């Protein structure tokens, strides 16, 4: 398949959609809504997966800009990145507006 070149905002949207497209990562974000400032161990228990697998999922979420992690002693404390979520919300609303404008009547 031939790669498609997208504007940077669209590339960022695709990265976020890919991160959210995995049920485990989506669940982790939902968990962080209800448990702000949780540590990696909490997410391991929540997901029921190995620490290394959870760490890989967290990396995808961090790389997409959806979460931030701060090291607190031997643990990393995670929270949602409000700036990215606000940007994403605005872009999704814009996209929905564009898509619905082109719908058949």
Number of C-alpha atoms within 10 A of each C-alpha: 3 4 5 6 8 10 9 9 12 12 12 15 17 14 17 20 13 14 23 19 11 12 10 17 20 15 15 21 21 12 16 19 13 9 15 13 16 18 19 18 14 14 22 17 12 14 17 12 13 10 15 10 13 21 15 12 18 23 16 18 23 17 14 19 19 21 21 18 19 12 10 9 7 6 13 15 18 21 18 20 14 13 12 15 15 11 12 18 12 12 15 13 11 11 12 12 11 11 10 9 10 9 7 5 4
